[in-house]
Amino acid sequence: MTNEEFIAVAKAKVFENYRDRIINNFAAFPDSPKVFVAWYTKILQNHKALLGVSDPCDQHYYDVTYNGDKKQLYLDVYDKQENKCFEVED
């Protein structure tokens, strides 16, 4: 699987998961949210990416991993638990 193929599949799977949760929980579907890649790496035949959805109501981030040996794709969905700000002095 090429980098571009993995990114396309990862975005599609994240969007499917997002869409299924939104449709099940709301009557109306938000206007065209975008799936974006925040981080990506490839080591040997394995791919990994952290993705998000441009819907401000979606407080999840998505970890997609492709195991090239087994030809399996894994999707982990995480909830944001906290957001803290710390002042750092130079």
PyMOL Python script that loads the backbone (N, CA, C, O; Angstrom):
from pymol import cmd

cmd.read_pdbstr("""\
ATOM      1  N   MET A   1       0.849  -1.175   0.000  1.00  0.00           N
ATOM      2  CA  MET A   1       0.000   0.000   0.000  1.00  0.00           C
ATOM      3  C   MET A   1       0.895   1.239   0.000  1.00  0.00           C
ATOM      4  O   MET A   1       1.827   1.343   0.797  1.00  0.00           O
ATOM      5  N   THR A   2       0.606   2.154  -0.884  1.00  0.00           N
ATOM      6  CA  THR A   2       1.392   3.392  -0.951  1.00  0.00           C
ATOM      7  C   THR A   2       0.940   4.360   0.149  1.00  0.00           C
ATOM      8  O   THR A   2      -0.101   4.162   0.775  1.00  0.00           O
ATOM      9  N   ASN A   3       1.732   5.397   0.369  1.00  0.00           N
ATOM     10  CA  ASN A   3       1.369   6.429   1.345  1.00  0.00           C
ATOM     11  C   ASN A   3       0.020   7.057   1.000  1.00  0.00           C
ATOM     12  O   ASN A   3      -0.841   7.219   1.864  1.00  0.00           O
ATOM     13  N   GLU A   4      -0.150   7.407  -0.269  1.00  0.00           N
ATOM     14  CA  GLU A   4      -1.377   8.065  -0.714  1.00  0.00           C
ATOM     15  C   GLU A   4      -2.586   7.151  -0.552  1.00  0.00           C
ATOM     16  O   GLU A   4      -3.658   7.608  -0.158  1.00  0.00           O
ATOM     17  N   GLU A   5      -2.422   5.857  -0.852  1.00  0.00           N
ATOM     18  CA  GLU A   5      -3.520   4.905  -0.689  1.00  0.00           C
ATOM     19  C   GLU A   5      -3.910   4.779   0.781  1.00  0.00           C
ATOM     20  O   GLU A   5      -5.094   4.760   1.119  1.00  0.00           O
ATOM     21  N   PHE A   6      -2.902   4.693   1.654  1.00  0.00           N
ATOM     22  CA  PHE A   6      -3.192   4.586   3.081  1.00  0.00           C
ATOM     23  C   PHE A   6      -3.942   5.815   3.577  1.00  0.00           C
ATOM     24  O   PHE A   6      -4.947   5.682   4.276  1.00  0.00           O
ATOM     25  N   ILE A   7      -3.475   6.998   3.229  1.00  0.00           N
ATOM     26  CA  ILE A   7      -4.128   8.232   3.682  1.00  0.00           C
ATOM     27  C   ILE A   7      -5.573   8.272   3.194  1.00  0.00           C
ATOM     28  O   ILE A   7      -6.467   8.656   3.948  1.00  0.00           O
ATOM     29  N   ALA A   8      -5.812   7.882   1.949  1.00  0.00           N
ATOM     30  CA  ALA A   8      -7.176   7.886   1.405  1.00  0.00           C
ATOM     31  C   ALA A   8      -8.071   6.905   2.161  1.00  0.00           C
ATOM     32  O   ALA A   8      -9.205   7.240   2.506  1.00  0.00           O
ATOM     33  N   VAL A   9      -7.574   5.704   2.419  1.00  0.00           N
ATOM     34  CA  VAL A   9      -8.352   4.701   3.158  1.00  0.00           C
ATOM     35  C   VAL A   9      -8.586   5.161   4.590  1.00  0.00           C
ATOM     36  O   VAL A   9      -9.694   5.022   5.110  1.00  0.00           O
ATOM     37  N   ALA A  10      -7.554   5.709   5.235  1.00  0.00           N
ATOM     38  CA  ALA A  10      -7.684   6.175   6.616  1.00  0.00           C
ATOM     39  C   ALA A  10      -8.732   7.277   6.716  1.00  0.00           C
ATOM     40  O   ALA A  10      -9.576   7.246   7.611  1.00  0.00           O
ATOM     41  N   LYS A  11      -8.690   8.245   5.813  1.00  0.00           N
ATOM     42  CA  LYS A  11      -9.683   9.329   5.815  1.00  0.00           C
ATOM     43  C   LYS A  11     -11.087   8.784   5.598  1.00  0.00           C
ATOM     44  O   LYS A  11     -12.035   9.225   6.249  1.00  0.00           O
ATOM     45  N   ALA A  12     -11.223   7.833   4.690  1.00  0.00           N
ATOM     46  CA  ALA A  12     -12.541   7.243   4.412  1.00  0.00           C
ATOM     47  C   ALA A  12     -13.091   6.520   5.642  1.00  0.00           C
ATOM     48  O   ALA A  12     -14.269   6.667   5.968  1.00  0.00           O
ATOM     49  N   LYS A  13     -12.260   5.750   6.318  1.00  0.00           N
ATOM     50  CA  LYS A  13     -12.708   5.011   7.503  1.00  0.00           C
ATOM     51  C   LYS A  13     -13.061   5.959   8.648  1.00  0.00           C
ATOM     52  O   LYS A  13     -14.044   5.730   9.353  1.00  0.00           O
ATOM     53  N   VAL A  14     -12.281   7.010   8.842  1.00  0.00           N
ATOM     54  CA  VAL A  14     -12.594   7.996   9.874  1.00  0.00           C
ATOM     55  C   VAL A  14     -13.918   8.673   9.551  1.00  0.00           C
ATOM     56  O   VAL A  14     -14.757   8.844  10.435  1.00  0.00           O
ATOM     57  N   PHE A  15     -14.114   9.062   8.289  1.00  0.00           N
ATOM     58  CA  PHE A  15     -15.365   9.717   7.910  1.00  0.00           C
ATOM     59  C   PHE A  15     -16.552   8.786   8.107  1.00  0.00           C
ATOM     60  O   PHE A  15     -17.598   9.221   8.587  1.00  0.00           O
ATOM     61  N   GLU A  16     -16.411   7.506   7.745  1.00  0.00           N
ATOM     62  CA  GLU A  16     -17.496   6.535   7.944  1.00  0.00           C
ATOM     63  C   GLU A  16     -17.861   6.434   9.424  1.00  0.00           C
ATOM     64  O   GLU A  16     -19.041   6.425   9.776  1.00  0.00           O
ATOM     65  N   ASN A  17     -16.855   6.357  10.285  1.00  0.00           N
ATOM     66  CA  ASN A  17     -17.099   6.260  11.720  1.00  0.00           C
ATOM     67  C   ASN A  17     -17.797   7.515  12.225  1.00  0.00           C
ATOM     68  O   ASN A  17     -18.777   7.430  12.967  1.00  0.00           O
ATOM     69  N   TYR A  18     -17.297   8.672  11.827  1.00  0.00           N
ATOM     70  CA  TYR A  18     -17.889   9.956  12.216  1.00  0.00           C
ATOM     71  C   TYR A  18     -19.331  10.045  11.733  1.00  0.00           C
ATOM     72  O   TYR A  18     -20.230  10.377  12.506  1.00  0.00           O
ATOM     73  N   ARG A  19     -19.551   9.748  10.453  1.00  0.00           N
ATOM     74  CA  ARG A  19     -20.885   9.813   9.856  1.00  0.00           C
ATOM     75  C   ARG A  19     -21.867   8.896  10.587  1.00  0.00           C
ATOM     76  O   ARG A  19     -22.998   9.296  10.864  1.00  0.00           O
ATOM     77  N   ASP A  20     -21.444   7.676  10.898  1.00  0.00           N
ATOM     78  CA  ASP A  20     -22.321   6.732  11.582  1.00  0.00           C
ATOM     79  C   ASP A  20     -22.708   7.229  12.976  1.00  0.00           C
ATOM     80  O   ASP A  20     -23.849   7.049  13.400  1.00  0.00           O
ATOM     81  N   ARG A  21     -21.770   7.850  13.687  1.00  0.00           N
ATOM     82  CA  ARG A  21     -22.079   8.387  15.005  1.00  0.00           C
ATOM     83  C   ARG A  21     -22.997   9.595  14.916  1.00  0.00           C
ATOM     84  O   ARG A  21     -23.915   9.725  15.726  1.00  0.00           O
ATOM     85  N   ILE A  22     -22.776  10.475  13.958  1.00  0.00           N
ATOM     86  CA  ILE A  22     -23.585  11.685  13.818  1.00  0.00           C
ATOM     87  C   ILE A  22     -25.004  11.327  13.378  1.00  0.00           C
ATOM     88  O   ILE A  22     -25.975  11.820  13.952  1.00  0.00           O
ATOM     89  N   ILE A  23     -25.126  10.483  12.373  1.00  0.00           N
ATOM     90  CA  ILE A  23     -26.456  10.116  11.881  1.00  0.00           C
ATOM     91  C   ILE A  23     -27.252   9.409  12.971  1.00  0.00           C
ATOM     92  O   ILE A  23     -28.463   9.605  13.074  1.00  0.00           O
ATOM     93  N   ASN A  24     -26.595   8.596  13.780  1.00  0.00           N
ATOM     94  CA  ASN A  24     -27.296   7.895  14.847  1.00  0.00           C
ATOM     95  C   ASN A  24     -27.706   8.825  15.982  1.00  0.00           C
ATOM     96  O   ASN A  24     -28.643   8.513  16.716  1.00  0.00           O
ATOM     97  N   ASN A  25     -27.029   9.955  16.144  1.00  0.00           N
ATOM     98  CA  ASN A  25     -27.293  10.838  17.277  1.00  0.00           C
ATOM     99  C   ASN A  25     -28.027  12.129  16.930  1.00  0.00           C
ATOM    100  O   ASN A  25     -28.558  12.792  17.821  1.00  0.00           O
ATOM    101  N   PHE A  26     -28.066  12.496  15.652  1.00  0.00           N
ATOM    102  CA  PHE A  26     -28.676  13.760  15.262  1.00  0.00           C
ATOM    103  C   PHE A  26     -29.561  13.562  14.036  1.00  0.00           C
ATOM    104  O   PHE A  26     -29.322  12.676  13.216  1.00  0.00           O
ATOM    105  N   ALA A  27     -30.569  14.388  13.930  1.00  0.00           N
ATOM    106  CA  ALA A  27     -31.477  14.290  12.788  1.00  0.00           C
ATOM    107  C   ALA A  27     -30.841  14.835  11.517  1.00  0.00           C
ATOM    108  O   ALA A  27     -31.067  14.297  10.432  1.00  0.00           O
ATOM    109  N   ALA A  28     -30.054  15.890  11.638  1.00  0.00           N
ATOM    110  CA  ALA A  28     -29.439  16.518  10.461  1.00  0.00           C
ATOM    111  C   ALA A  28     -27.947  16.261  10.450  1.00  0.00           C
ATOM    112  O   ALA A  28     -27.305  16.246  11.501  1.00  0.00           O
ATOM    113  N   PHE A  29     -27.403  16.063   9.286  1.00  0.00           N
ATOM    114  CA  PHE A  29     -25.966  15.827   9.124  1.00  0.00           C
ATOM    115  C   PHE A  29     -25.277  17.160   8.882  1.00  0.00           C
ATOM    116  O   PHE A  29     -25.741  17.934   8.045  1.00  0.00           O
ATOM    117  N   PRO A  30     -24.182  17.460   9.585  1.00  0.00           N
ATOM    118  CA  PRO A  30     -23.486  18.741   9.383  1.00  0.00           C
ATOM    119  C   PRO A  30     -22.972  18.897   7.951  1.00  0.00           C
ATOM    120  O   PRO A  30     -22.698  17.910   7.269  1.00  0.00           O
ATOM    121  N   ASP A  31     -22.847  20.125   7.515  1.00  0.00           N
ATOM    122  CA  ASP A  31     -22.375  20.395   6.158  1.00  0.00           C
ATOM    123  C   ASP A  31     -20.916  20.007   5.991  1.00  0.00           C
ATOM    124  O   ASP A  31     -20.038  20.542   6.666  1.00  0.00           O
ATOM    125  N   SER A  32     -20.675  19.100   5.113  1.00  0.00           N
ATOM    126  CA  SER A  32     -19.365  18.634   4.640  1.00  0.00           C
ATOM    127  C   SER A  32     -18.183  18.851   5.589  1.00  0.00           C
ATOM    128  O   SER A  32     -17.322  19.685   5.309  1.00  0.00           O
ATOM    129  N   PRO A  33     -18.126  18.120   6.700  1.00  0.00           N
ATOM    130  CA  PRO A  33     -16.924  18.211   7.539  1.00  0.00           C
ATOM    131  C   PRO A  33     -15.741  17.591   6.804  1.00  0.00           C
ATOM    132  O   PRO A  33     -15.911  16.671   6.003  1.00  0.00           O
ATOM    133  N   LYS A  34     -14.571  18.087   7.074  1.00  0.00           N
ATOM    134  CA  LYS A  34     -13.352  17.591   6.437  1.00  0.00           C
ATOM    135  C   LYS A  34     -12.567  16.731   7.413  1.00  0.00           C
ATOM    136  O   LYS A  34     -12.481  17.043   8.601  1.00  0.00           O
ATOM    137  N   VAL A  35     -11.997  15.651   6.905  1.00  0.00           N
ATOM    138  CA  VAL A  35     -11.096  14.820   7.695  1.00  0.00           C
ATOM    139  C   VAL A  35      -9.680  15.280   7.347  1.00  0.00           C
ATOM    140  O   VAL A  35      -9.335  15.416   6.173  1.00  0.00           O
ATOM    141  N   PHE A  36      -8.865  15.518   8.377  1.00  0.00           N
ATOM    142  CA  PHE A  36      -7.499  15.985   8.136  1.00  0.00           C
ATOM    143  C   PHE A  36      -6.506  15.090   8.861  1.00  0.00           C
ATOM    144  O   PHE A  36      -6.830  14.457   9.865  1.00  0.00           O
ATOM    145  N   VAL A  37      -5.296  15.054   8.333  1.00  0.00           N
ATOM    146  CA  VAL A  37      -4.213  14.281   8.926  1.00  0.00           C
ATOM    147  C   VAL A  37      -3.366  15.227   9.761  1.00  0.00           C
ATOM    148  O   VAL A  37      -2.849  16.220   9.249  1.00  0.00           O
ATOM    149  N   ALA A  38      -3.224  14.920  11.053  1.00  0.00           N
ATOM    150  CA  ALA A  38      -2.393  15.731  11.934  1.00  0.00           C
ATOM    151  C   ALA A  38      -0.966  15.208  11.992  1.00  0.00           C
ATOM    152  O   ALA A  38      -0.029  15.977  12.206  1.00  0.00           O
ATOM    153  N   TRP A  39      -0.794  13.899  11.801  1.00  0.00           N
ATOM    154  CA  TRP A  39       0.523  13.275  11.886  1.00  0.00           C
ATOM    155  C   TRP A  39       0.488  11.965  11.118  1.00  0.00           C
ATOM    156  O   TRP A  39      -0.526  11.267  11.119  1.00  0.00           O
ATOM    157  N   TYR A  40       1.593  11.629  10.462  1.00  0.00           N
ATOM    158  CA  TYR A  40       1.669  10.399   9.677  1.00  0.00           C
ATOM    159  C   TYR A  40       3.101   9.872   9.686  1.00  0.00           C
ATOM    160  O   TYR A  40       4.056  10.649   9.661  1.00  0.00           O
ATOM    161  N   THR A  41       3.246   8.542   9.721  1.00  0.00           N
ATOM    162  CA  THR A  41       4.556   7.918   9.571  1.00  0.00           C
ATOM    163  C   THR A  41       4.400   6.574   8.887  1.00  0.00           C
ATOM    164  O   THR A  41       3.333   5.960   8.922  1.00  0.00           O
ATOM    165  N   LYS A  42       5.475   6.130   8.268  1.00  0.00           N
ATOM    166  CA  LYS A  42       5.528   4.801   7.666  1.00  0.00           C
ATOM    167  C   LYS A  42       6.869   4.192   8.034  1.00  0.00           C
ATOM    168  O   LYS A  42       7.926   4.792   7.838  1.00  0.00           O
ATOM    169  N   ILE A  43       6.796   2.976   8.576  1.00  0.00           N
ATOM    170  CA  ILE A  43       8.010   2.236   8.913  1.00  0.00           C
ATOM    171  C   ILE A  43       7.882   0.868   8.276  1.00  0.00           C
ATOM    172  O   ILE A  43       6.971   0.101   8.590  1.00  0.00           O
ATOM    173  N   LEU A  44       8.816   0.571   7.368  1.00  0.00           N
ATOM    174  CA  LEU A  44       8.773  -0.664   6.583  1.00  0.00           C
ATOM    175  C   LEU A  44       7.424  -0.760   5.880  1.00  0.00           C
ATOM    176  O   LEU A  44       7.077   0.137   5.112  1.00  0.00           O
ATOM    177  N   GLN A  45       6.651  -1.822   6.118  1.00  0.00           N
ATOM    178  CA  GLN A  45       5.374  -1.986   5.426  1.00  0.00           C
ATOM    179  C   GLN A  45       4.193  -1.488   6.266  1.00  0.00           C
ATOM    180  O   GLN A  45       3.042  -1.700   5.884  1.00  0.00           O
ATOM    181  N   ASN A  46       4.452  -0.834   7.394  1.00  0.00           N
ATOM    182  CA  ASN A  46       3.388  -0.398   8.301  1.00  0.00           C
ATOM    183  C   ASN A  46       3.183   1.114   8.215  1.00  0.00           C
ATOM    184  O   ASN A  46       4.137   1.879   8.072  1.00  0.00           O
ATOM    185  N   HIS A  47       1.928   1.523   8.305  1.00  0.00           N
ATOM    186  CA  HIS A  47       1.555   2.937   8.269  1.00  0.00           C
ATOM    187  C   HIS A  47       0.829   3.283   9.562  1.00  0.00           C
ATOM    188  O   HIS A  47       0.181   2.427  10.165  1.00  0.00           O
ATOM    189  N   LYS A  48       0.940   4.550   9.988  1.00  0.00           N
ATOM    190  CA  LYS A  48       0.205   5.034  11.155  1.00  0.00           C
ATOM    191  C   LYS A  48      -0.084   6.513  10.966  1.00  0.00           C
ATOM    192  O   LYS A  48       0.773   7.266  10.503  1.00  0.00           O
ATOM    193  N   ALA A  49      -1.303   6.932  11.330  1.00  0.00           N
ATOM    194  CA  ALA A  49      -1.680   8.339  11.208  1.00  0.00           C
ATOM    195  C   ALA A  49      -2.624   8.718  12.333  1.00  0.00           C
ATOM    196  O   ALA A  49      -3.414   7.897  12.799  1.00  0.00           O
ATOM    197  N   LEU A  50      -2.537   9.971  12.767  1.00  0.00           N
ATOM    198  CA  LEU A  50      -3.502  10.569  13.679  1.00  0.00           C
ATOM    199  C   LEU A  50      -4.320  11.556  12.866  1.00  0.00           C
ATOM    200  O   LEU A  50      -3.772  12.425  12.188  1.00  0.00           O
ATOM    201  N   LEU A  51      -5.639  11.414  12.939  1.00  0.00           N
ATOM    202  CA  LEU A  51      -6.529  12.227  12.129  1.00  0.00           C
ATOM    203  C   LEU A  51      -7.573  12.913  12.994  1.00  0.00           C
ATOM    204  O   LEU A  51      -7.798  12.522  14.140  1.00  0.00           O
ATOM    205  N   GLY A  52      -8.210  13.941  12.436  1.00  0.00           N
ATOM    206  CA  GLY A  52      -9.287  14.650  13.102  1.00  0.00           C
ATOM    207  C   GLY A  52     -10.351  15.025  12.089  1.00  0.00           C
ATOM    208  O   GLY A  52     -10.161  14.879  10.882  1.00  0.00           O
ATOM    209  N   VAL A  53     -11.479  15.514  12.602  1.00  0.00           N
ATOM    210  CA  VAL A  53     -12.587  15.960  11.759  1.00  0.00           C
ATOM    211  C   VAL A  53     -12.818  17.435  12.050  1.00  0.00           C
ATOM    212  O   VAL A  53     -12.760  17.856  13.205  1.00  0.00           O
ATOM    213  N   SER A  54     -13.078  18.222  11.011  1.00  0.00           N
ATOM    214  CA  SER A  54     -13.188  19.676  11.158  1.00  0.00           C
ATOM    215  C   SER A  54     -14.507  20.143  11.775  1.00  0.00           C
ATOM    216  O   SER A  54     -14.839  21.325  11.681  1.00  0.00           O
ATOM    217  N   ASP A  55     -15.247  19.259  12.390  1.00  0.00           N
ATOM    218  CA  ASP A  55     -16.473  19.613  13.094  1.00  0.00           C
ATOM    219  C   ASP A  55     -16.107  20.008  14.527  1.00  0.00           C
ATOM    220  O   ASP A  55     -15.597  19.168  15.269  1.00  0.00           O
ATOM    221  N   PRO A  56     -16.350  21.260  14.945  1.00  0.00           N
ATOM    222  CA  PRO A  56     -15.949  21.671  16.291  1.00  0.00           C
ATOM    223  C   PRO A  56     -16.678  20.911  17.394  1.00  0.00           C
ATOM    224  O   PRO A  56     -16.232  20.919  18.541  1.00  0.00           O
ATOM    225  N   CYS A  57     -17.770  20.266  17.075  1.00  0.00           N
ATOM    226  CA  CYS A  57     -18.504  19.480  18.072  1.00  0.00           C
ATOM    227  C   CYS A  57     -17.900  18.090  18.265  1.00  0.00           C
ATOM    228  O   CYS A  57     -18.225  17.404  19.233  1.00  0.00           O
ATOM    229  N   ASP A  58     -17.035  17.676  17.361  1.00  0.00           N
ATOM    230  CA  ASP A  58     -16.429  16.350  17.458  1.00  0.00           C
ATOM    231  C   ASP A  58     -15.152  16.453  18.278  1.00  0.00           C
ATOM    232  O   ASP A  58     -14.147  16.977  17.798  1.00  0.00           O
ATOM    233  N   GLN A  59     -15.181  15.967  19.490  1.00  0.00           N
ATOM    234  CA  GLN A  59     -14.034  16.046  20.390  1.00  0.00           C
ATOM    235  C   GLN A  59     -13.230  14.741  20.393  1.00  0.00           C
ATOM    236  O   GLN A  59     -12.666  14.365  21.421  1.00  0.00           O
ATOM    237  N   HIS A  60     -13.176  14.063  19.271  1.00  0.00           N
ATOM    238  CA  HIS A  60     -12.443  12.812  19.162  1.00  0.00           C
ATOM    239  C   HIS A  60     -11.185  13.010  18.319  1.00  0.00           C
ATOM    240  O   HIS A  60     -11.103  13.928  17.503  1.00  0.00           O
ATOM    241  N   TYR A  61     -10.222  12.140  18.532  1.00  0.00           N
ATOM    242  CA  TYR A  61      -9.161  12.019  17.543  1.00  0.00           C
ATOM    243  C   TYR A  61      -9.040  10.560  17.188  1.00  0.00           C
ATOM    244  O   TYR A  61      -9.400   9.681  17.971  1.00  0.00           O
ATOM    245  N   TYR A  62      -8.532  10.310  16.005  1.00  0.00           N
ATOM    246  CA  TYR A  62      -8.570   8.992  15.402  1.00  0.00           C
ATOM    247  C   TYR A  62      -7.153   8.519  15.107  1.00  0.00           C
ATOM    248  O   TYR A  62      -6.362   9.235  14.493  1.00  0.00           O
ATOM    249  N   ASP A  63      -6.848   7.323  15.544  1.00  0.00           N
ATOM    250  CA  ASP A  63      -5.555   6.692  15.328  1.00  0.00           C
ATOM    251  C   ASP A  63      -5.799   5.543  14.351  1.00  0.00           C
ATOM    252  O   ASP A  63      -6.509   4.591  14.675  1.00  0.00           O
ATOM    253  N   VAL A  64      -5.215   5.630  13.164  1.00  0.00           N
ATOM    254  CA  VAL A  64      -5.383   4.585  12.157  1.00  0.00           C
ATOM    255  C   VAL A  64      -4.029   3.933  11.913  1.00  0.00           C
ATOM    256  O   VAL A  64      -3.037   4.611  11.647  1.00  0.00           O
ATOM    257  N   THR A  65      -4.004   2.607  12.009  1.00  0.00           N
ATOM    258  CA  THR A  65      -2.779   1.831  11.827  1.00  0.00           C
ATOM    259  C   THR A  65      -3.010   0.755  10.796  1.00  0.00           C
ATOM    260  O   THR A  65      -4.032   0.069  10.822  1.00  0.00           O
ATOM    261  N   TYR A  66      -2.063   0.602   9.884  1.00  0.00           N
ATOM    262  CA  TYR A  66      -2.120  -0.475   8.896  1.00  0.00           C
ATOM    263  C   TYR A  66      -0.963  -1.426   9.153  1.00  0.00           C
ATOM    264  O   TYR A  66       0.202  -1.029   9.115  1.00  0.00           O
ATOM    265  N   ASN A  67      -1.295  -2.691   9.416  1.00  0.00           N
ATOM    266  CA  ASN A  67      -0.301  -3.733   9.612  1.00  0.00           C
ATOM    267  C   ASN A  67      -0.062  -4.383   8.251  1.00  0.00           C
ATOM    268  O   ASN A  67      -0.890  -5.160   7.776  1.00  0.00           O
ATOM    269  N   GLY A  68       1.059  -4.068   7.633  1.00  0.00           N
ATOM    270  CA  GLY A  68       1.363  -4.565   6.294  1.00  0.00           C
ATOM    271  C   GLY A  68       1.585  -6.060   6.227  1.00  0.00           C
ATOM    272  O   GLY A  68       1.336  -6.672   5.188  1.00  0.00           O
ATOM    273  N   ASP A  69       2.052  -6.673   7.323  1.00  0.00           N
ATOM    274  CA  ASP A  69       2.254  -8.124   7.327  1.00  0.00           C
ATOM    275  C   ASP A  69       0.924  -8.867   7.261  1.00  0.00           C
ATOM    276  O   ASP A  69       0.786  -9.846   6.528  1.00  0.00           O
ATOM    277  N   LYS A  70      -0.054  -8.392   8.034  1.00  0.00           N
ATOM    278  CA  LYS A  70      -1.354  -9.063   8.099  1.00  0.00           C
ATOM    279  C   LYS A  70      -2.381  -8.460   7.149  1.00  0.00           C
ATOM    280  O   LYS A  70      -3.470  -9.007   6.974  1.00  0.00           O
ATOM    281  N   LYS A  71      -2.026  -7.311   6.528  1.00  0.00           N
ATOM    282  CA  LYS A  71      -2.945  -6.585   5.651  1.00  0.00           C
ATOM    283  C   LYS A  71      -4.242  -6.235   6.388  1.00  0.00           C
ATOM    284  O   LYS A  71      -5.346  -6.438   5.883  1.00  0.00           O
ATOM    285  N   GLN A  72      -4.063  -5.698   7.606  1.00  0.00           N
ATOM    286  CA  GLN A  72      -5.196  -5.309   8.444  1.00  0.00           C
ATOM    287  C   GLN A  72      -5.091  -3.838   8.807  1.00  0.00           C
ATOM    288  O   GLN A  72      -4.002  -3.312   9.036  1.00  0.00           O
ATOM    289  N   LEU A  73      -6.251  -3.182   8.855  1.00  0.00           N
ATOM    290  CA  LEU A  73      -6.338  -1.774   9.211  1.00  0.00           C
ATOM    291  C   LEU A  73      -7.067  -1.660  10.549  1.00  0.00           C
ATOM    292  O   LEU A  73      -8.126  -2.261  10.734  1.00  0.00           O
ATOM    293  N   TYR A  74      -6.506  -0.896  11.474  1.00  0.00           N
ATOM    294  CA  TYR A  74      -7.102  -0.713  12.791  1.00  0.00           C
ATOM    295  C   TYR A  74      -7.484   0.752  12.961  1.00  0.00           C
ATOM    296  O   TYR A  74      -6.727   1.648  12.589  1.00  0.00           O
ATOM    297  N   LEU A  75      -8.666   0.985  13.529  1.00  0.00           N
ATOM    298  CA  LEU A  75      -9.131   2.337  13.817  1.00  0.00           C
ATOM    299  C   LEU A  75      -9.411   2.437  15.307  1.00  0.00           C
ATOM    300  O   LEU A  75     -10.261   1.720  15.834  1.00  0.00           O
ATOM    301  N   ASP A  76      -8.696   3.328  15.985  1.00  0.00           N
ATOM    302  CA  ASP A  76      -8.937   3.608  17.400  1.00  0.00           C
ATOM    303  C   ASP A  76      -9.488   5.022  17.498  1.00  0.00           C
ATOM    304  O   ASP A  76      -8.972   5.942  16.864  1.00  0.00           O
ATOM    305  N   VAL A  77     -10.540   5.193  18.297  1.00  0.00           N
ATOM    306  CA  VAL A  77     -11.177   6.492  18.477  1.00  0.00           C
ATOM    307  C   VAL A  77     -10.999   6.902  19.935  1.00  0.00           C
ATOM    308  O   VAL A  77     -11.326   6.143  20.848  1.00  0.00           O
ATOM    309  N   TYR A  78     -10.477   8.111  20.143  1.00  0.00           N
ATOM    310  CA  TYR A  78     -10.194   8.606  21.488  1.00  0.00           C
ATOM    311  C   TYR A  78     -11.001   9.863  21.776  1.00  0.00           C
ATOM    312  O   TYR A  78     -11.238  10.679  20.886  1.00  0.00           O
ATOM    313  N   ASP A  79     -11.419  10.011  23.023  1.00  0.00           N
ATOM    314  CA  ASP A  79     -12.109  11.217  23.479  1.00  0.00           C
ATOM    315  C   ASP A  79     -11.119  12.167  24.122  1.00  0.00           C
ATOM    316  O   ASP A  79     -10.178  11.746  24.796  1.00  0.00           O
ATOM    317  N   LYS A  80     -11.341  13.442  23.907  1.00  0.00           N
ATOM    318  CA  LYS A  80     -10.538  14.450  24.585  1.00  0.00           C
ATOM    319  C   LYS A  80     -11.043  14.540  26.019  1.00  0.00           C
ATOM    320  O   LYS A  80     -12.219  14.826  26.246  1.00  0.00           O
ATOM    321  N   GLN A  81     -10.178  14.300  26.972  1.00  0.00           N
ATOM    322  CA  GLN A  81     -10.566  14.315  28.377  1.00  0.00           C
ATOM    323  C   GLN A  81     -10.328  15.669  29.026  1.00  0.00           C
ATOM    324  O   GLN A  81     -11.147  16.138  29.816  1.00  0.00           O
ATOM    325  N   GLU A  82      -9.220  16.289  28.696  1.00  0.00           N
ATOM    326  CA  GLU A  82      -8.867  17.577  29.290  1.00  0.00           C
ATOM    327  C   GLU A  82      -8.091  18.418  28.290  1.00  0.00           C
ATOM    328  O   GLU A  82      -7.488  17.905  27.348  1.00  0.00           O
ATOM    329  N   ASN A  83      -8.126  19.722  28.524  1.00  0.00           N
ATOM    330  CA  ASN A  83      -7.286  20.632  27.761  1.00  0.00           C
ATOM    331  C   ASN A  83      -6.779  21.677  28.749  1.00  0.00           C
ATOM    332  O   ASN A  83      -7.532  22.556  29.170  1.00  0.00           O
ATOM    333  N   LYS A  84      -5.516  21.584  29.116  1.00  0.00           N
ATOM    334  CA  LYS A  84      -4.925  22.498  30.084  1.00  0.00           C
ATOM    335  C   LYS A  84      -3.892  23.373  29.401  1.00  0.00           C
ATOM    336  O   LYS A  84      -3.224  22.962  28.453  1.00  0.00           O
ATOM    337  N   CYS A  85      -3.783  24.580  29.905  1.00  0.00           N
ATOM    338  CA  CYS A  85      -2.789  25.514  29.394  1.00  0.00           C
ATOM    339  C   CYS A  85      -1.783  25.807  30.500  1.00  0.00           C
ATOM    340  O   CYS A  85      -2.161  26.059  31.645  1.00  0.00           O
ATOM    341  N   PHE A  86      -0.490  25.773  30.147  1.00  0.00           N
ATOM    342  CA  PHE A  86       0.560  26.053  31.095  1.00  0.00           C
ATOM    343  C   PHE A  86       1.450  27.148  30.520  1.00  0.00           C
ATOM    344  O   PHE A  86       1.887  27.072  29.372  1.00  0.00           O
ATOM    345  N   GLU A  87       1.711  28.162  31.332  1.00  0.00           N
ATOM    346  CA  GLU A  87       2.632  29.220  30.925  1.00  0.00           C
ATOM    347  C   GLU A  87       4.056  28.716  31.072  1.00  0.00           C
ATOM    348  O   GLU A  87       4.415  28.140  32.099  1.00  0.00           O
ATOM    349  N   VAL A  88       4.863  28.933  30.047  1.00  0.00           N
ATOM    350  CA  VAL A  88       6.260  28.492  30.055  1.00  0.00           C
ATOM    351  C   VAL A  88       7.130  29.724  29.862  1.00  0.00           C
ATOM    352  O   VAL A  88       6.973  30.470  28.895  1.00  0.00           O
ATOM    353  N   GLU A  89       8.037  29.920  30.785  1.00  0.00           N
ATOM    354  CA  GLU A  89       8.936  31.070  30.676  1.00  0.00           C
ATOM    355  C   GLU A  89      10.207  30.647  29.948  1.00  0.00           C
ATOM    356  O   GLU A  89      10.704  29.533  30.117  1.00  0.00           O
ATOM    357  N   ASP A  90      10.717  31.568  29.133  1.00  0.00           N
ATOM    358  CA  ASP A  90      11.959  31.296  28.395  1.00  0.00           C
ATOM    359  C   ASP A  90      13.163  31.327  29.284  1.00  0.00           C
ATOM    360  O   ASP A  90      14.282  31.118  28.816  1.00  0.00           O
TER     361      ASP A  90
END
""", "prot")
cmd.dss("prot")
cmd.show_as("cartoon", "prot")
cmd.util.cbc("prot")
cmd.orient("prot")
